[in-house]
Amino acid sequence: MKNIIALAGSNSSNSINKKLAIYASELLNGVNVKVLDFNTFEMPIYSADREQANGQPKEAKDFVNEIKNSDGIILSLPEYNGAYTGAFKNVFDWASRVEQKTFLGKPMLLMAASPGGRGGASVLAMAKDRFPRHDAKIIEIFSFPKFNENFSDGKIINEELDSELKSKVKIFQNSL
């Protein structure tokens, strides 16, 4: 049986991106899903001086091990000021010091949810450009706009968006 990790690049306790990642993971069939809480990987802000003085934090190694032990990744990124969250960027920076090819060629369903109409378009464009350089095998990308209008009771209520995500999840699952 395949093992998937699902996570949001957010440390918010009420992350809409975590809700989307969980929903997408529930659409998979016959796989084990481990939902990661980004707060588990909280560590000092990356700096070369810190790394030289103290080495790499256990949390960075643990994050890379979660990727290593998975067969695929469902990642939903919030967009803060047109970019990754500070929490995600810091984990990504540390993880890339543990393993430069951070995503280890694992199939990825890359998503972003936002309360606005652009659905995290800027952060998705940034990740689509950057992640393959860290060996992400992006299978599908899903942009989810107007979260509060289109998501309720743990699922997407907009039929068109729900159908689009289900199609992309199926393609992702077939890549595993």
CYANA upper distance limits for C-alpha pairs under 8 A (distance plus 0.5 A):
  1 MET  CA     30 GLY  CA      7.37
  1 MET  CA     31 VAL  CA      6.22
  1 MET  CA     32 ASN  CA      7.45
  2 LYS  CA     30 GLY  CA      8.19
  2 LYS  CA     31 VAL  CA      5.53
  2 LYS  CA     32 ASN  CA      6.65
  2 LYS  CA     70 SER  CA      8.10
  2 LYS  CA     71 ASP  CA      6.40
  2 LYS  CA    176 LEU  CA      8.00
  3 ASN  CA     31 VAL  CA      6.41
  3 ASN  CA     32 ASN  CA      5.27
  3 ASN  CA     33 VAL  CA      6.41
  3 ASN  CA     34 LYS  CA      8.02
  3 ASN  CA     69 ASN  CA      8.06
  3 ASN  CA     70 SER  CA      5.51
  3 ASN  CA     71 ASP  CA      5.77
  3 ASN  CA     72 GLY  CA      7.42
  4 ILE  CA     31 VAL  CA      7.50
  4 ILE  CA     32 ASN  CA      6.59
  4 ILE  CA     33 VAL  CA      5.29
  4 ILE  CA     34 LYS  CA      6.72
  4 ILE  CA     70 SER  CA      5.81
  4 ILE  CA     71 ASP  CA      6.16
  4 ILE  CA     72 GLY  CA      5.41
  4 ILE  CA     73 ILE  CA      6.26
  4 ILE  CA     74 ILE  CA      7.86
  5 ILE  CA     33 VAL  CA      6.21
  5 ILE  CA     34 LYS  CA      5.35
  5 ILE  CA     35 VAL  CA      6.27
  5 ILE  CA     36 LEU  CA      7.24
  5 ILE  CA     66 GLU  CA      7.96
  5 ILE  CA     67 ILE  CA      7.95
  5 ILE  CA     70 SER  CA      6.81
  5 ILE  CA     72 GLY  CA      7.05
  5 ILE  CA     73 ILE  CA      5.61
  5 ILE  CA     74 ILE  CA      6.70
  6 ALA  CA     21 ALA  CA      6.31
  6 ALA  CA     22 ILE  CA      7.12
  6 ALA  CA     25 SER  CA      7.14
  6 ALA  CA     33 VAL  CA      7.41
  6 ALA  CA     34 LYS  CA      6.71
  6 ALA  CA     35 VAL  CA      5.24
  6 ALA  CA     36 LEU  CA      6.63
  6 ALA  CA     73 ILE  CA      6.49
  6 ALA  CA     74 ILE  CA      5.06
  6 ALA  CA     75 LEU  CA      6.45
  7 LEU  CA     18 LYS  CA      6.50
  7 LEU  CA     21 ALA  CA      6.50
  7 LEU  CA     22 ILE  CA      8.16
  7 LEU  CA     35 VAL  CA      6.33
  7 LEU  CA     36 LEU  CA      5.68
  7 LEU  CA     37 ASP  CA      7.22
  7 LEU  CA     38 PHE  CA      7.70
  7 LEU  CA     74 ILE  CA      6.86
  7 LEU  CA     75 LEU  CA      5.68
  7 LEU  CA     76 SER  CA      6.98
  8 ALA  CA     15 SER  CA      8.09
  8 ALA  CA     17 ASN  CA      5.87
  8 ALA  CA     18 LYS  CA      5.19
  8 ALA  CA     21 ALA  CA      7.06
  8 ALA  CA     36 LEU  CA      8.46
  8 ALA  CA     37 ASP  CA      8.28
  8 ALA  CA     38 PHE  CA      7.52
  8 ALA  CA     75 LEU  CA      6.10
  8 ALA  CA     76 SER  CA      5.19
  8 ALA  CA     77 LEU  CA      6.16
  8 ALA  CA     78 PRO  CA      7.98
  9 GLY  CA     17 ASN  CA      8.18
  9 GLY  CA     38 PHE  CA      7.24
  9 GLY  CA     75 LEU  CA      7.68
  9 GLY  CA     76 SER  CA      6.86
  9 GLY  CA     77 LEU  CA      5.42
  9 GLY  CA     78 PRO  CA      6.95
  9 GLY  CA     84 TYR  CA      8.11
  9 GLY  CA     85 THR  CA      7.37
  9 GLY  CA     87 ALA  CA      7.57
  9 GLY  CA     88 PHE  CA      5.38
 10 SER  CA     15 SER  CA      7.13
 10 SER  CA     17 ASN  CA      8.03
 10 SER  CA     18 LYS  CA      8.15
 10 SER  CA     38 PHE  CA      6.75
 10 SER  CA     77 LEU  CA      7.64
 10 SER  CA     78 PRO  CA      7.12
 10 SER  CA     85 THR  CA      7.05
 10 SER  CA     87 ALA  CA      6.80
 10 SER  CA     88 PHE  CA      6.83
 11 ASN  CA     15 SER  CA      8.02
 11 ASN  CA     37 ASP  CA      8.12
 11 ASN  CA     38 PHE  CA      5.94
 11 ASN  CA     39 ASN  CA      5.92
 11 ASN  CA     87 ALA  CA      6.94
 14 ASN  CA     18 LYS  CA      8.36
 15 SER  CA     19 LYS  CA      6.99
 16 ILE  CA     20 LEU  CA      6.76
 16 ILE  CA    113 ALA  CA      7.15
 16 ILE  CA    114 SER  CA      8.00
 16 ILE  CA    147 PHE  CA      7.87
 17 ASN  CA     21 ALA  CA      6.61
 17 ASN  CA     76 SER  CA      5.79
 17 ASN  CA     77 LEU  CA      6.76
 17 ASN  CA     78 PRO  CA      6.66
 17 ASN  CA    112 ALA  CA      7.01
 17 ASN  CA    113 ALA  CA      6.01
 17 ASN  CA    114 SER  CA      8.33
 18 LYS  CA     22 ILE  CA      6.59
 18 LYS  CA     76 SER  CA      7.33
 19 LYS  CA     23 TYR  CA      6.68
 19 LYS  CA    154 GLY  CA      7.43
 20 LEU  CA     24 ALA  CA      6.63
 20 LEU  CA     76 SER  CA      7.58
 20 LEU  CA    113 ALA  CA      7.67
 20 LEU  CA    155 LYS  CA      8.39
 21 ALA  CA     25 SER  CA      6.63
 21 ALA  CA     74 ILE  CA      6.82
 21 ALA  CA     75 LEU  CA      6.96
 21 ALA  CA     76 SER  CA      6.33
 21 ALA  CA    111 MET  CA      8.41
 22 ILE  CA     26 GLU  CA      6.75
 22 ILE  CA     35 VAL  CA      7.60
 23 TYR  CA     27 LEU  CA      7.24
 23 TYR  CA    154 GLY  CA      7.10
 23 TYR  CA    155 LYS  CA      6.65
 24 ALA  CA     28 LEU  CA      7.79
 24 ALA  CA     74 ILE  CA      8.25
 24 ALA  CA    165 LEU  CA      7.94
 24 ALA  CA    166 LYS  CA      8.27
 24 ALA  CA    169 VAL  CA      7.34
 25 SER  CA     33 VAL  CA      7.30
 25 SER  CA     74 ILE  CA      7.70
 27 LEU  CA    166 LYS  CA      7.52
 27 LEU  CA    169 VAL  CA      7.49
 28 LEU  CA    169 VAL  CA      7.50
 28 LEU  CA    170 LYS  CA      7.98
 28 LEU  CA    173 GLN  CA      7.27
 36 LEU  CA     40 THR  CA      8.33
 37 ASP  CA     41 PHE  CA      8.39
 38 PHE  CA     42 GLU  CA      7.71
 40 THR  CA     59 GLU  CA      7.87
 41 PHE  CA     59 GLU  CA      5.46
 41 PHE  CA     60 ALA  CA      7.24
 41 PHE  CA     62 ASP  CA      8.31
 41 PHE  CA     63 PHE  CA      7.36
 41 PHE  CA     91 VAL  CA      7.39
 42 GLU  CA     59 GLU  CA      7.54
 42 GLU  CA     87 ALA  CA      8.07
 42 GLU  CA     91 VAL  CA      7.97
 43 MET  CA     57 PRO  CA      7.57
 43 MET  CA     59 GLU  CA      7.40
 43 MET  CA     60 ALA  CA      8.48
 43 MET  CA     90 ASN  CA      8.41
 43 MET  CA     91 VAL  CA      8.13
 45 ILE  CA     90 ASN  CA      6.52
 46 TYR  CA     50 ARG  CA      7.45
 46 TYR  CA     51 GLU  CA      7.97
 46 TYR  CA     90 ASN  CA      6.69
 46 TYR  CA     93 ASP  CA      7.06
 46 TYR  CA     94 TRP  CA      6.67
 47 SER  CA     51 GLU  CA      6.81
 48 ALA  CA     52 GLN  CA      6.58
 49 ASP  CA     53 ALA  CA      6.59
 50 ARG  CA     54 ASN  CA      6.26
 50 ARG  CA     55 GLY  CA      7.66
 51 GLU  CA     55 GLY  CA      4.99
 51 GLU  CA     56 GLN  CA      6.24
 56 GLN  CA     60 ALA  CA      7.27
 56 GLN  CA     61 LYS  CA      7.90
 56 GLN  CA     94 TRP  CA      7.68
 56 GLN  CA     97 ARG  CA      8.12
 56 GLN  CA     98 VAL  CA      7.57
 57 PRO  CA     61 LYS  CA      7.25
 57 PRO  CA     94 TRP  CA      8.37
 58 LYS  CA     62 ASP  CA      6.53
 59 GLU  CA     63 PHE  CA      6.61
 60 ALA  CA     64 VAL  CA      6.89
 60 ALA  CA     91 VAL  CA      7.11
 60 ALA  CA     94 TRP  CA      6.19
 60 ALA  CA     95 ALA  CA      5.54
 60 ALA  CA     98 VAL  CA      7.44
 61 LYS  CA     65 ASN  CA      6.62
 61 LYS  CA     95 ALA  CA      7.33
 61 LYS  CA     98 VAL  CA      6.80
 62 ASP  CA     66 GLU  CA      6.77
 63 PHE  CA     67 ILE  CA      7.13
 63 PHE  CA     95 ALA  CA      7.41
 64 VAL  CA     68 LYS  CA      6.66
 64 VAL  CA     95 ALA  CA      6.63
 64 VAL  CA     98 VAL  CA      7.78
 64 VAL  CA     99 GLU  CA      7.61
 64 VAL  CA    102 THR  CA      7.32
 65 ASN  CA     69 ASN  CA      6.50
 66 GLU  CA     70 SER  CA      6.83
 67 ILE  CA     71 ASP  CA      8.45
 67 ILE  CA     72 GLY  CA      8.36
 67 ILE  CA     73 ILE  CA      8.03
 67 ILE  CA    103 PHE  CA      7.08
 67 ILE  CA    104 LEU  CA      7.96
 67 ILE  CA    106 LYS  CA      8.33
 68 LYS  CA    104 LEU  CA      7.55
 70 SER  CA    106 LYS  CA      8.28
 71 ASP  CA    106 LYS  CA      6.70
 71 ASP  CA    107 PRO  CA      7.76
 71 ASP  CA    176 LEU  CA      7.07
 72 GLY  CA    106 LYS  CA      5.68
 72 GLY  CA    107 PRO  CA      5.36
 72 GLY  CA    108 MET  CA      6.34
 72 GLY  CA    176 LEU  CA      7.17
 73 ILE  CA    106 LYS  CA      7.30
 73 ILE  CA    107 PRO  CA      6.76
 73 ILE  CA    108 MET  CA      5.17
 73 ILE  CA    109 LEU  CA      6.81
 74 ILE  CA    108 MET  CA      6.26
 74 ILE  CA    109 LEU  CA      5.31
 74 ILE  CA    110 LEU  CA      6.74
 74 ILE  CA    111 MET  CA      8.27
 75 LEU  CA    108 MET  CA      7.71
 75 LEU  CA    109 LEU  CA      6.77
 75 LEU  CA    110 LEU  CA      5.66
 75 LEU  CA    111 MET  CA      6.56
 76 SER  CA    110 LEU  CA      6.45
 76 SER  CA    111 MET  CA      4.82
 76 SER  CA    112 ALA  CA      5.36
 76 SER  CA    113 ALA  CA      7.58
 77 LEU  CA     84 TYR  CA      7.44
 77 LEU  CA     85 THR  CA      8.47
 77 LEU  CA    110 LEU  CA      8.33
 77 LEU  CA    111 MET  CA      6.72
 77 LEU  CA    112 ALA  CA      5.25
 77 LEU  CA    113 ALA  CA      7.59
 77 LEU  CA    120 GLY  CA      8.20
 77 LEU  CA    123 VAL  CA      7.65
 77 LEU  CA    124 LEU  CA      8.15
 78 PRO  CA     84 TYR  CA      7.16
 78 PRO  CA     85 THR  CA      7.16
 78 PRO  CA    112 ALA  CA      6.33
 78 PRO  CA    113 ALA  CA      6.79
 78 PRO  CA    114 SER  CA      7.27
 78 PRO  CA    120 GLY  CA      7.19
 78 PRO  CA    123 VAL  CA      7.97
 79 GLU  CA     83 ALA  CA      5.85
 79 GLU  CA     84 TYR  CA      6.11
 79 GLU  CA     85 THR  CA      7.03
 79 GLU  CA    112 ALA  CA      8.04
 79 GLU  CA    114 SER  CA      7.78
 79 GLU  CA    120 GLY  CA      5.96
 79 GLU  CA    122 SER  CA      7.83
 79 GLU  CA    123 VAL  CA      6.07
 80 TYR  CA     84 TYR  CA      6.55
 80 TYR  CA     85 THR  CA      6.07
 82 GLY  CA    120 GLY  CA      8.22
 82 GLY  CA    122 SER  CA      5.79
 82 GLY  CA    123 VAL  CA      6.43
 83 ALA  CA    122 SER  CA      7.06
 83 ALA  CA    123 VAL  CA      5.40
 83 ALA  CA    126 MET  CA      7.76
 84 TYR  CA     88 PHE  CA      6.77
 84 TYR  CA     89 LYS  CA      6.62
 84 TYR  CA    123 VAL  CA      6.55
 85 THR  CA     89 LYS  CA      6.69
 86 GLY  CA     90 ASN  CA      6.57
 87 ALA  CA     91 VAL  CA      6.91
 88 PHE  CA     92 PHE  CA      6.49
 89 LYS  CA     93 ASP  CA      6.47
 90 ASN  CA     94 TRP  CA      6.75
 91 VAL  CA     95 ALA  CA      6.38
 92 PHE  CA     96 SER  CA      6.49
 92 PHE  CA    102 THR  CA      8.47
 93 ASP  CA     97 ARG  CA      7.19
 94 TRP  CA     98 VAL  CA      7.19
 95 ALA  CA     99 GLU  CA      6.60
 95 ALA  CA    100 GLN  CA      8.05
 95 ALA  CA    102 THR  CA      6.86
 96 SER  CA    100 GLN  CA      4.89
 96 SER  CA    101 LYS  CA      7.30
 96 SER  CA    102 THR  CA      5.89
 96 SER  CA    134 HIS  CA      8.34
 98 VAL  CA    102 THR  CA      8.37
100 GLN  CA    134 HIS  CA      6.87
101 LYS  CA    105 GLY  CA      8.44
101 LYS  CA    133 ARG  CA      7.80
101 LYS  CA    134 HIS  CA      4.68
101 LYS  CA    135 ASP  CA      5.61
101 LYS  CA    136 ALA  CA      8.49
102 THR  CA    134 HIS  CA      5.77
102 THR  CA    135 ASP  CA      7.11
102 THR  CA    136 ALA  CA      8.21
103 PHE  CA    131 PHE  CA      8.28
103 PHE  CA    134 HIS  CA      6.45
103 PHE  CA    135 ASP  CA      5.79
103 PHE  CA    136 ALA  CA      5.41
103 PHE  CA    137 LYS  CA      8.39
104 LEU  CA    134 HIS  CA      7.94
104 LEU  CA    135 ASP  CA      5.90
104 LEU  CA    136 ALA  CA      7.13
105 GLY  CA    135 ASP  CA      5.37
105 GLY  CA    136 ALA  CA      5.71
105 GLY  CA    137 LYS  CA      5.90
106 LYS  CA    135 ASP  CA      8.19
106 LYS  CA    136 ALA  CA      6.61
106 LYS  CA    137 LYS  CA      6.24
107 PRO  CA    136 ALA  CA      7.35
107 PRO  CA    137 LYS  CA      5.27
107 PRO  CA    138 ILE  CA      6.44
107 PRO  CA    139 ILE  CA      6.57
107 PRO  CA    172 PHE  CA      7.74
107 PRO  CA    175 SER  CA      7.32
107 PRO  CA    176 LEU  CA      7.22
108 MET  CA    136 ALA  CA      7.19
108 MET  CA    137 LYS  CA      6.28
108 MET  CA    138 ILE  CA      5.20
108 MET  CA    139 ILE  CA      6.12
108 MET  CA    140 GLU  CA      7.62
108 MET  CA    172 PHE  CA      7.74
109 LEU  CA    138 ILE  CA      6.71
109 LEU  CA    139 ILE  CA      6.37
109 LEU  CA    140 GLU  CA      5.65
109 LEU  CA    141 ILE  CA      6.56
109 LEU  CA    142 PHE  CA      8.23
109 LEU  CA    168 LYS  CA      8.41
109 LEU  CA    169 VAL  CA      7.90
109 LEU  CA    172 PHE  CA      6.81
110 LEU  CA    124 LEU  CA      8.20
110 LEU  CA    138 ILE  CA      7.20
110 LEU  CA    139 ILE  CA      8.36
110 LEU  CA    140 GLU  CA      6.78
110 LEU  CA    141 ILE  CA      5.32
110 LEU  CA    142 PHE  CA      6.91
111 MET  CA    124 LEU  CA      7.66
111 MET  CA    141 ILE  CA      6.05
111 MET  CA    142 PHE  CA      5.12
111 MET  CA    143 SER  CA      6.23
111 MET  CA    144 PHE  CA      8.00
112 ALA  CA    119 GLY  CA      6.70
112 ALA  CA    120 GLY  CA      5.71
112 ALA  CA    121 ALA  CA      8.17
112 ALA  CA    123 VAL  CA      8.13
112 ALA  CA    124 LEU  CA      7.20
112 ALA  CA    142 PHE  CA      7.14
112 ALA  CA    143 SER  CA      5.73
112 ALA  CA    144 PHE  CA      6.52
113 ALA  CA    119 GLY  CA      5.78
113 ALA  CA    120 GLY  CA      6.46
113 ALA  CA    143 SER  CA      6.76
113 ALA  CA    144 PHE  CA      5.05
113 ALA  CA    145 PRO  CA      6.43
113 ALA  CA    146 LYS  CA      8.29
113 ALA  CA    147 PHE  CA      6.84
114 SER  CA    118 ARG  CA      7.88
114 SER  CA    119 GLY  CA      5.40
114 SER  CA    120 GLY  CA      6.26
114 SER  CA    144 PHE  CA      7.01
114 SER  CA    145 PRO  CA      5.86
114 SER  CA    146 LYS  CA      6.51
114 SER  CA    147 PHE  CA      6.20
115 PRO  CA    119 GLY  CA      7.87
115 PRO  CA    145 PRO  CA      6.70
115 PRO  CA    146 LYS  CA      4.86
115 PRO  CA    147 PHE  CA      5.32
115 PRO  CA    148 ASN  CA      6.53
116 GLY  CA    145 PRO  CA      6.24
116 GLY  CA    146 LYS  CA      5.42
116 GLY  CA    147 PHE  CA      7.97
117 GLY  CA    145 PRO  CA      5.32
117 GLY  CA    146 LYS  CA      5.91
118 ARG  CA    143 SER  CA      8.36
118 ARG  CA    144 PHE  CA      8.49
118 ARG  CA    145 PRO  CA      6.20
119 GLY  CA    143 SER  CA      5.48
119 GLY  CA    144 PHE  CA      5.20
119 GLY  CA    145 PRO  CA      4.26
119 GLY  CA    146 LYS  CA      7.47
120 GLY  CA    124 LEU  CA      6.66
120 GLY  CA    143 SER  CA      6.94
120 GLY  CA    144 PHE  CA      7.94
120 GLY  CA    145 PRO  CA      7.90
121 ALA  CA    125 ALA  CA      6.65
121 ALA  CA    143 SER  CA      7.32
122 SER  CA    126 MET  CA      6.76
123 VAL  CA    127 ALA  CA      6.58
124 LEU  CA    128 LYS  CA      6.38
124 LEU  CA    141 ILE  CA      8.34
124 LEU  CA    143 SER  CA      8.26
125 ALA  CA    129 ASP  CA      6.76
126 MET  CA    130 ARG  CA      6.59
127 ALA  CA    131 PHE  CA      5.87
128 LYS  CA    132 PRO  CA      7.57
128 LYS  CA    138 ILE  CA      8.16
129 ASP  CA    133 ARG  CA      8.31
130 ARG  CA    134 HIS  CA      7.67
131 PHE  CA    135 ASP  CA      7.07
131 PHE  CA    136 ALA  CA      5.79
132 PRO  CA    136 ALA  CA      5.07
132 PRO  CA    137 LYS  CA      6.93
132 PRO  CA    138 ILE  CA      7.88
139 ILE  CA    171 ILE  CA      7.95
139 ILE  CA    172 PHE  CA      6.37
139 ILE  CA    175 SER  CA      7.99
140 GLU  CA    168 LYS  CA      6.48
140 GLU  CA    169 VAL  CA      8.42
140 GLU  CA    171 ILE  CA      7.99
140 GLU  CA    172 PHE  CA      7.11
141 ILE  CA    168 LYS  CA      8.18
142 PHE  CA    165 LEU  CA      7.19
142 PHE  CA    168 LYS  CA      8.07
144 PHE  CA    161 LEU  CA      7.99
145 PRO  CA    150 ASN  CA      8.33
146 LYS  CA    150 ASN  CA      6.66
147 PHE  CA    151 PHE  CA      6.13
148 ASN  CA    152 SER  CA      8.07
150 ASN  CA    156 ILE  CA      6.22
150 ASN  CA    157 ILE  CA      5.82
150 ASN  CA    158 ASN  CA      5.74
151 PHE  CA    155 LYS  CA      6.04
151 PHE  CA    156 ILE  CA      4.86
151 PHE  CA    157 ILE  CA      5.90
151 PHE  CA    158 ASN  CA      7.90
152 SER  CA    156 ILE  CA      6.92
152 SER  CA    157 ILE  CA      6.91
156 ILE  CA    161 LEU  CA      7.68
156 ILE  CA    162 ASP  CA      5.99
157 ILE  CA    162 ASP  CA      7.41
158 ASN  CA    162 ASP  CA      6.50
159 GLU  CA    163 SER  CA      6.48
160 GLU  CA    164 GLU  CA      6.73
161 LEU  CA    165 LEU  CA      6.70
162 ASP  CA    166 LYS  CA      6.63
163 SER  CA    167 SER  CA      6.68
164 GLU  CA    168 LYS  CA      6.86
165 LEU  CA    169 VAL  CA      6.53
166 LYS  CA    170 LYS  CA      6.69
167 SER  CA    171 ILE  CA      6.95
168 LYS  CA    172 PHE  CA      6.62
169 VAL  CA    173 GLN  CA      6.52
170 LYS  CA    174 ASN  CA      6.65
171 ILE  CA    175 SER  CA      6.95
172 PHE  CA    176 LEU  CA      7.39
